[in-house]
Structure formats: structure tokens, C-alpha cells
Amino acid sequence: MSTLVRWAPFSDFDVIERRMRRLLEDVGLAAAPLPSADMYETDEEIVVELDVPGLEETELALEVSDHTLTITGERLA
């Protein structure tokens, strides 16, 4: 008897990402986790909404360079 399994082509990327993260953590090079983000465009602007608990909007720095938006902030312990 055969079982049909739904093909999810990007699930392999999740496995690869987890393995790479684990490898980097093992050698002490763990990257900072990325916040959840939503992005959408209106007629007048591009809106980026970030979930960054513990930081106020005024504590974030925005930089646009070469078509890349960089958002930085530091949460003090």
C-alpha cells in the first residue's frame, strides 16, 4: 500500500538552515535571531512592521543603501 505525501519543495531549506545554524552555534558563531516582519506597499509608501519586544520605535536605526534596508537596535539586558 502506498502513502501519498504532499511535496513541500521549501521544507528542505528549513532543514538546511537548522543544520547550518547548529553548526555555527557549535563553533561559537551564532547569528542573532531575526524578528518577525510584515512588509506591504501602499500607493504612497512601503511599510515594514517588525516585532521587536523590548525596543521602542525611537530606539531603532534605519539605513537605506544600494536598495537594501538595514534596521538595527540594541536591547540592553
Biopython code that builds the backbone (N, CA, C, O; Angstrom):
import numpy as np
from Bio.PDB.StructureBuilder import StructureBuilder

atoms = [
    (1, "MET", "N", (0.840, -1.178, 0.000)),
    (1, "MET", "CA", (0.000, 0.000, 0.000)),
    (1, "MET", "C", (0.885, 1.240, 0.000)),
    (1, "MET", "O", (1.877, 1.284, 0.728)),
    (2, "SER", "N", (0.552, 2.231, -0.787)),
    (2, "SER", "CA", (1.334, 3.462, -0.909)),
    (2, "SER", "C", (0.674, 4.588, -0.129)),
    (2, "SER", "O", (-0.547, 4.639, 0.021)),
    (3, "THR", "N", (1.507, 5.478, 0.357)),
    (3, "THR", "CA", (1.017, 6.658, 1.057)),
    (3, "THR", "C", (1.423, 7.885, 0.269)),
    (3, "THR", "O", (2.589, 8.040, -0.095)),
    (4, "LEU", "N", (0.470, 8.752, 0.008)),
    (4, "LEU", "CA", (0.772, 9.995, -0.685)),
    (4, "LEU", "C", (1.264, 11.017, 0.333)),
    (4, "LEU", "O", (0.654, 11.221, 1.382)),
    (5, "VAL", "N", (2.365, 11.644, 0.000)),
    (5, "VAL", "CA", (2.926, 12.677, 0.855)),
    (5, "VAL", "C", (2.954, 13.967, 0.051)),
    (5, "VAL", "O", (3.456, 14.004, -1.072)),
    (6, "ARG", "N", (2.409, 15.020, 0.639)),
    (6, "ARG", "CA", (2.381, 16.303, -0.052)),
    (6, "ARG", "C", (3.801, 16.834, -0.183)),
    (6, "ARG", "O", (4.542, 16.893, 0.798)),
    (7, "TRP", "N", (4.177, 17.218, -1.394)),
    (7, "TRP", "CA", (5.514, 17.718, -1.657)),
    (7, "TRP", "C", (5.602, 19.180, -1.238)),
    (7, "TRP", "O", (4.815, 20.013, -1.686)),
    (8, "ALA", "N", (6.554, 19.479, -0.386)),
    (8, "ALA", "CA", (6.809, 20.844, 0.049)),
    (8, "ALA", "C", (8.250, 21.174, -0.335)),
    (8, "ALA", "O", (9.172, 20.869, 0.422)),
    (9, "PRO", "N", (8.456, 21.791, -1.492)),
    (9, "PRO", "CA", (9.814, 21.974, -2.009)),
    (9, "PRO", "C", (10.721, 22.811, -1.114)),
    (9, "PRO", "O", (11.939, 22.638, -1.150)),
    (10, "PHE", "N", (10.161, 23.708, -0.318)),
    (10, "PHE", "CA", (10.998, 24.572, 0.502)),
    (10, "PHE", "C", (11.288, 23.988, 1.878)),
    (10, "PHE", "O", (12.057, 24.571, 2.641)),
    (11, "SER", "N", (10.695, 22.864, 2.205)),
    (11, "SER", "CA", (10.955, 22.261, 3.517)),
    (11, "SER", "C", (12.414, 21.824, 3.637)),
    (11, "SER", "O", (12.967, 21.810, 4.737)),
    (12, "ASP", "N", (13.031, 21.472, 2.529)),
    (12, "ASP", "CA", (14.452, 21.114, 2.557)),
    (12, "ASP", "C", (15.306, 22.302, 2.994)),
    (12, "ASP", "O", (16.313, 22.121, 3.679)),
    (13, "PHE", "N", (14.915, 23.508, 2.606)),
    (13, "PHE", "CA", (15.656, 24.692, 3.025)),
    (13, "PHE", "C", (15.591, 24.881, 4.540)),
    (13, "PHE", "O", (16.569, 25.313, 5.151)),
    (14, "ASP", "N", (14.453, 24.562, 5.147)),
    (14, "ASP", "CA", (14.328, 24.660, 6.602)),
    (14, "ASP", "C", (15.306, 23.714, 7.288)),
    (14, "ASP", "O", (15.948, 24.081, 8.272)),
    (15, "VAL", "N", (15.416, 22.506, 6.767)),
    (15, "VAL", "CA", (16.342, 21.528, 7.338)),
    (15, "VAL", "C", (17.776, 22.020, 7.203)),
    (15, "VAL", "O", (18.559, 21.936, 8.150)),
    (16, "ILE", "N", (18.118, 22.531, 6.031)),
    (16, "ILE", "CA", (19.474, 23.034, 5.796)),
    (16, "ILE", "C", (19.767, 24.214, 6.722)),
    (16, "ILE", "O", (20.850, 24.298, 7.299)),
    (17, "GLU", "N", (18.807, 25.120, 6.861)),
    (17, "GLU", "CA", (19.005, 26.289, 7.730)),
    (17, "GLU", "C", (19.236, 25.867, 9.171)),
    (17, "GLU", "O", (20.131, 26.398, 9.830)),
    (18, "ARG", "N", (18.448, 24.922, 9.675)),
    (18, "ARG", "CA", (18.618, 24.444, 11.049)),
    (18, "ARG", "C", (19.980, 23.793, 11.251)),
    (18, "ARG", "O", (20.631, 24.008, 12.274)),
    (19, "ARG", "N", (20.408, 22.999, 10.281)),
    (19, "ARG", "CA", (21.713, 22.341, 10.389)),
    (19, "ARG", "C", (22.855, 23.353, 10.351)),
    (19, "ARG", "O", (23.820, 23.224, 11.104)),
    (20, "MET", "N", (22.754, 24.354, 9.486)),
    (20, "MET", "CA", (23.792, 25.385, 9.419)),
    (20, "MET", "C", (23.833, 26.201, 10.704)),
    (20, "MET", "O", (24.912, 26.514, 11.207)),
    (21, "ARG", "N", (22.659, 26.551, 11.240)),
    (21, "ARG", "CA", (22.604, 27.312, 12.493)),
    (21, "ARG", "C", (23.248, 26.510, 13.619)),
    (21, "ARG", "O", (24.015, 27.056, 14.412)),
    (22, "ARG", "N", (22.938, 25.207, 13.693)),
    (22, "ARG", "CA", (23.512, 24.348, 14.720)),
    (22, "ARG", "C", (25.032, 24.267, 14.580)),
    (22, "ARG", "O", (25.757, 24.319, 15.574)),
    (23, "LEU", "N", (25.509, 24.139, 13.337)),
    (23, "LEU", "CA", (26.943, 24.084, 13.077)),
    (23, "LEU", "C", (27.622, 25.374, 13.525)),
    (23, "LEU", "O", (28.658, 25.333, 14.188)),
    (24, "LEU", "N", (27.046, 26.514, 13.166)),
    (24, "LEU", "CA", (27.632, 27.795, 13.553)),
    (24, "LEU", "C", (27.595, 28.002, 15.065)),
    (24, "LEU", "O", (28.537, 28.549, 15.638)),
    (25, "GLU", "N", (26.513, 27.567, 15.713)),
    (25, "GLU", "CA", (26.436, 27.684, 17.167)),
    (25, "GLU", "C", (27.505, 26.832, 17.836)),
    (25, "GLU", "O", (28.070, 27.234, 18.854)),
    (26, "ASP", "N", (27.789, 25.660, 17.275)),
    (26, "ASP", "CA", (28.796, 24.765, 17.851)),
    (26, "ASP", "C", (30.191, 25.371, 17.826)),
    (26, "ASP", "O", (31.011, 25.062, 18.691)),
    (27, "VAL", "N", (30.479, 26.233, 16.844)),
    (27, "VAL", "CA", (31.792, 26.862, 16.774)),
    (27, "VAL", "C", (31.772, 28.296, 17.320)),
    (27, "VAL", "O", (32.746, 29.035, 17.173)),
    (28, "GLY", "N", (30.655, 28.684, 17.950)),
    (28, "GLY", "CA", (30.566, 29.991, 18.593)),
    (28, "GLY", "C", (30.259, 31.152, 17.670)),
    (28, "GLY", "O", (30.575, 32.296, 17.995)),
    (29, "LEU", "N", (29.651, 30.883, 16.527)),
    (29, "LEU", "CA", (29.332, 31.940, 15.570)),
    (29, "LEU", "C", (27.826, 32.080, 15.356)),
    (29, "LEU", "O", (27.379, 32.308, 14.231)),
    (30, "ALA", "N", (27.050, 31.948, 16.415)),
    (30, "ALA", "CA", (25.600, 32.006, 16.281)),
    (30, "ALA", "C", (25.148, 33.403, 15.871)),
    (30, "ALA", "O", (25.563, 34.398, 16.466)),
    (31, "ALA", "N", (24.314, 33.468, 14.873)),
    (31, "ALA", "CA", (23.768, 34.745, 14.418)),
    (31, "ALA", "C", (22.614, 35.158, 15.316)),
    (31, "ALA", "O", (21.959, 34.317, 15.932)),
    (32, "ALA", "N", (22.376, 36.445, 15.383)),
    (32, "ALA", "CA", (21.245, 36.953, 16.152)),
    (32, "ALA", "C", (19.954, 36.534, 15.455)),
    (32, "ALA", "O", (19.881, 36.565, 14.227)),
    (33, "PRO", "N", (18.946, 36.147, 16.214)),
    (33, "PRO", "CA", (17.681, 35.757, 15.589)),
    (33, "PRO", "C", (17.012, 36.965, 14.931)),
    (33, "PRO", "O", (17.093, 38.086, 15.433)),
    (34, "LEU", "N", (16.365, 36.719, 13.822)),
    (34, "LEU", "CA", (15.672, 37.786, 13.112)),
    (34, "LEU", "C", (14.269, 37.955, 13.668)),
    (34, "LEU", "O", (13.612, 36.966, 13.995)),
    (35, "PRO", "N", (13.796, 39.197, 13.782)),
    (35, "PRO", "CA", (12.431, 39.407, 14.277)),
    (35, "PRO", "C", (11.399, 39.061, 13.209)),
    (35, "PRO", "O", (11.694, 39.048, 12.014)),
    (36, "SER", "N", (10.195, 38.786, 13.666)),
    (36, "SER", "CA", (9.087, 38.584, 12.724)),
    (36, "SER", "C", (8.823, 39.914, 12.027)),
    (36, "SER", "O", (8.892, 40.973, 12.650)),
    (37, "ALA", "N", (8.523, 39.855, 10.741)),
    (37, "ALA", "CA", (8.322, 41.090, 9.984)),
    (37, "ALA", "C", (7.221, 40.914, 8.952)),
    (37, "ALA", "O", (7.056, 39.843, 8.368)),
    (38, "ASP", "N", (6.477, 41.980, 8.743)),
    (38, "ASP", "CA", (5.495, 42.066, 7.668)),
    (38, "ASP", "C", (5.867, 43.285, 6.827)),
    (38, "ASP", "O", (6.288, 44.312, 7.358)),
    (39, "MET", "N", (5.708, 43.159, 5.522)),
    (39, "MET", "CA", (6.014, 44.275, 4.634)),
    (39, "MET", "C", (4.930, 44.350, 3.572)),
    (39, "MET", "O", (4.524, 43.337, 3.001)),
    (40, "TYR", "N", (4.470, 45.573, 3.317)),
    (40, "TYR", "CA", (3.479, 45.762, 2.269)),
    (40, "TYR", "C", (3.636, 47.152, 1.678)),
    (40, "TYR", "O", (4.261, 48.029, 2.275)),
    (41, "GLU", "N", (3.068, 47.338, 0.510)),
    (41, "GLU", "CA", (3.197, 48.598, -0.212)),
    (41, "GLU", "C", (1.825, 49.226, -0.394)),
    (41, "GLU", "O", (0.863, 48.545, -0.747)),
    (42, "THR", "N", (1.741, 50.529, -0.150)),
    (42, "THR", "CA", (0.533, 51.292, -0.430)),
    (42, "THR", "C", (0.820, 52.147, -1.662)),
    (42, "THR", "O", (1.892, 52.042, -2.259)),
    (43, "ASP", "N", (-0.129, 52.983, -2.038)),
    (43, "ASP", "CA", (0.095, 53.867, -3.178)),
    (43, "ASP", "C", (1.207, 54.876, -2.906)),
    (43, "ASP", "O", (1.833, 55.376, -3.841)),
    (44, "GLU", "N", (1.456, 55.176, -1.638)),
    (44, "GLU", "CA", (2.398, 56.244, -1.289)),
    (44, "GLU", "C", (3.663, 55.781, -0.575)),
    (44, "GLU", "O", (4.631, 56.538, -0.499)),
    (45, "GLU", "N", (3.680, 54.558, -0.050)),
    (45, "GLU", "CA", (4.832, 54.160, 0.760)),
    (45, "GLU", "C", (4.981, 52.645, 0.835)),
    (45, "GLU", "O", (4.072, 51.890, 0.490)),
    (46, "ILE", "N", (6.145, 52.229, 1.293)),
    (46, "ILE", "CA", (6.400, 50.834, 1.629)),
    (46, "ILE", "C", (6.429, 50.768, 3.151)),
    (46, "ILE", "O", (7.160, 51.525, 3.790)),
    (47, "VAL", "N", (5.642, 49.873, 3.733)),
    (47, "VAL", "CA", (5.512, 49.775, 5.180)),
    (47, "VAL", "C", (6.162, 48.483, 5.652)),
    (47, "VAL", "O", (5.891, 47.409, 5.115)),
    (48, "VAL", "N", (7.027, 48.596, 6.667)),
    (48, "VAL", "CA", (7.670, 47.441, 7.279)),
    (48, "VAL", "C", (7.264, 47.438, 8.751)),
    (48, "VAL", "O", (7.511, 48.405, 9.471)),
    (49, "GLU", "N", (6.646, 46.355, 9.189)),
    (49, "GLU", "CA", (6.247, 46.204, 10.588)),
    (49, "GLU", "C", (7.089, 45.094, 11.205)),
    (49, "GLU", "O", (7.083, 43.959, 10.728)),
    (50, "LEU", "N", (7.815, 45.434, 12.273)),
    (50, "LEU", "CA", (8.684, 44.471, 12.950)),
    (50, "LEU", "C", (8.157, 44.157, 14.333)),
    (50, "LEU", "O", (7.593, 45.023, 15.003)),
    (51, "ASP", "N", (8.339, 42.928, 14.759)),
    (51, "ASP", "CA", (8.011, 42.514, 16.113)),
    (51, "ASP", "C", (9.315, 42.488, 16.903)),
    (51, "ASP", "O", (10.051, 41.502, 16.867)),
    (52, "VAL", "N", (9.596, 43.576, 17.616)),
    (52, "VAL", "CA", (10.841, 43.686, 18.390)),
    (52, "VAL", "C", (10.508, 44.031, 19.848)),
    (52, "VAL", "O", (10.648, 45.182, 20.260)),
    (53, "PRO", "N", (10.072, 43.040, 20.621)),
    (53, "PRO", "CA", (9.716, 43.289, 22.012)),
    (53, "PRO", "C", (10.899, 43.868, 22.785)),
    (53, "PRO", "O", (12.038, 43.433, 22.613)),
    (54, "GLY", "N", (10.620, 44.840, 23.625)),
    (54, "GLY", "CA", (11.662, 45.443, 24.442)),
    (54, "GLY", "C", (12.320, 46.652, 23.805)),
    (54, "GLY", "O", (13.147, 47.308, 24.438)),
    (55, "LEU", "N", (11.969, 46.957, 22.570)),
    (55, "LEU", "CA", (12.526, 48.132, 21.897)),
    (55, "LEU", "C", (11.402, 49.051, 21.449)),
    (55, "LEU", "O", (10.368, 48.598, 20.957)),
    (56, "GLU", "N", (11.618, 50.332, 21.623)),
    (56, "GLU", "CA", (10.683, 51.337, 21.124)),
    (56, "GLU", "C", (11.108, 51.739, 19.710)),
    (56, "GLU", "O", (12.258, 51.545, 19.315)),
    (57, "GLU", "N", (10.180, 52.291, 18.971)),
    (57, "GLU", "CA", (10.474, 52.718, 17.599)),
    (57, "GLU", "C", (11.645, 53.691, 17.567)),
    (57, "GLU", "O", (12.457, 53.651, 16.642)),
    (58, "THR", "N", (11.740, 54.560, 18.564)),
    (58, "THR", "CA", (12.816, 55.552, 18.605)),
    (58, "THR", "C", (14.181, 54.934, 18.896)),
    (58, "THR", "O", (15.202, 55.598, 18.714)),
    (59, "GLU", "N", (14.224, 53.685, 19.341)),
    (59, "GLU", "CA", (15.483, 53.010, 19.635)),
    (59, "GLU", "C", (16.033, 52.226, 18.445)),
    (59, "GLU", "O", (17.063, 51.561, 18.551)),
    (60, "LEU", "N", (15.339, 52.310, 17.320)),
    (60, "LEU", "CA", (15.769, 51.615, 16.108)),
    (60, "LEU", "C", (16.395, 52.606, 15.145)),
    (60, "LEU", "O", (15.944, 53.746, 15.031)),
    (61, "ALA", "N", (17.428, 52.170, 14.458)),
    (61, "ALA", "CA", (18.084, 52.999, 13.441)),
    (61, "ALA", "C", (17.814, 52.390, 12.072)),
    (61, "ALA", "O", (17.929, 51.177, 11.896)),
    (62, "LEU", "N", (17.456, 53.223, 11.106)),
    (62, "LEU", "CA", (17.163, 52.777, 9.747)),
    (62, "LEU", "C", (18.215, 53.330, 8.793)),
    (62, "LEU", "O", (18.625, 54.485, 8.903)),
    (63, "GLU", "N", (18.646, 52.488, 7.855)),
    (63, "GLU", "CA", (19.600, 52.929, 6.842)),
    (63, "GLU", "C", (19.231, 52.261, 5.528)),
    (63, "GLU", "O", (18.985, 51.056, 5.483)),
    (64, "VAL", "N", (19.194, 53.046, 4.463)),
    (64, "VAL", "CA", (18.941, 52.510, 3.131)),
    (64, "VAL", "C", (20.185, 52.761, 2.293)),
    (64, "VAL", "O", (20.641, 53.897, 2.158)),
    (65, "SER", "N", (20.726, 51.688, 1.733)),
    (65, "SER", "CA", (21.928, 51.797, 0.921)),
    (65, "SER", "C", (21.879, 50.722, -0.162)),
    (65, "SER", "O", (21.676, 49.543, 0.129)),
    (66, "ASP", "N", (22.063, 51.136, -1.393)),
    (66, "ASP", "CA", (22.104, 50.199, -2.517)),
    (66, "ASP", "C", (20.895, 49.272, -2.545)),
    (66, "ASP", "O", (21.048, 48.058, -2.678)),
    (67, "HIS", "N", (19.708, 49.828, -2.422)),
    (67, "HIS", "CA", (18.440, 49.106, -2.460)),
    (67, "HIS", "C", (18.275, 48.123, -1.301)),
    (67, "HIS", "O", (17.509, 47.165, -1.406)),
    (68, "THR", "N", (18.988, 48.355, -0.200)),
    (68, "THR", "CA", (18.898, 47.470, 0.965)),
    (68, "THR", "C", (18.522, 48.289, 2.186)),
    (68, "THR", "O", (19.164, 49.294, 2.492)),
    (69, "LEU", "N", (17.478, 47.855, 2.885)),
    (69, "LEU", "CA", (17.060, 48.489, 4.135)),
    (69, "LEU", "C", (17.691, 47.724, 5.288)),
    (69, "LEU", "O", (17.519, 46.510, 5.403)),
    (70, "THR", "N", (18.425, 48.440, 6.146)),
    (70, "THR", "CA", (19.027, 47.845, 7.324)),
    (70, "THR", "C", (18.418, 48.506, 8.548)),
    (70, "THR", "O", (18.422, 49.731, 8.672)),
    (71, "ILE", "N", (17.889, 47.678, 9.459)),
    (71, "ILE", "CA", (17.297, 48.175, 10.693)),
    (71, "ILE", "C", (18.093, 47.593, 11.840)),
    (71, "ILE", "O", (18.241, 46.375, 11.940)),
    (72, "THR", "N", (18.611, 48.456, 12.714)),
    (72, "THR", "CA", (19.406, 47.995, 13.831)),
    (72, "THR", "C", (18.858, 48.557, 15.128)),
    (72, "THR", "O", (18.245, 49.624, 15.158)),
    (73, "GLY", "N", (19.090, 47.822, 16.189)),
    (73, "GLY", "CA", (18.700, 48.246, 17.520)),
    (73, "GLY", "C", (19.385, 47.341, 18.537)),
    (73, "GLY", "O", (19.750, 46.206, 18.231)),
    (74, "GLU", "N", (19.551, 47.852, 19.729)),
    (74, "GLU", "CA", (20.218, 47.067, 20.755)),
    (74, "GLU", "C", (19.365, 47.059, 22.019)),
    (74, "GLU", "O", (18.980, 48.101, 22.550)),
    (75, "ARG", "N", (19.091, 45.861, 22.471)),
    (75, "ARG", "CA", (18.311, 45.687, 23.697)),
    (75, "ARG", "C", (19.304, 45.465, 24.824)),
    (75, "ARG", "O", (20.115, 44.540, 24.770)),
    (76, "LEU", "N", (19.243, 46.301, 25.832)),
    (76, "LEU", "CA", (20.129, 46.153, 26.980)),
    (76, "LEU", "C", (19.506, 45.162, 27.957)),
    (76, "LEU", "O", (18.296, 45.169, 28.179)),
    (77, "ALA", "N", (20.336, 44.324, 28.528)),
    (77, "ALA", "CA", (19.853, 43.277, 29.439)),
    (77, "ALA", "C", (19.384, 43.817, 30.754)),
    (77, "ALA", "O", (18.952, 43.051, 31.616)),
]
sb = StructureBuilder()
sb.init_structure("model")
sb.init_model(0)
sb.init_chain("A")
sb.init_seg("    ")
for serial, (resi, resn, name, xyz) in enumerate(atoms, 1):
    if name == "N":
        sb.init_residue(resn, " ", resi, " ")
    sb.init_atom(name, np.array(xyz, "f"), 0.0, 1.0, " ", f" {name:<3s}", serial, name[0])
structure = sb.get_structure()
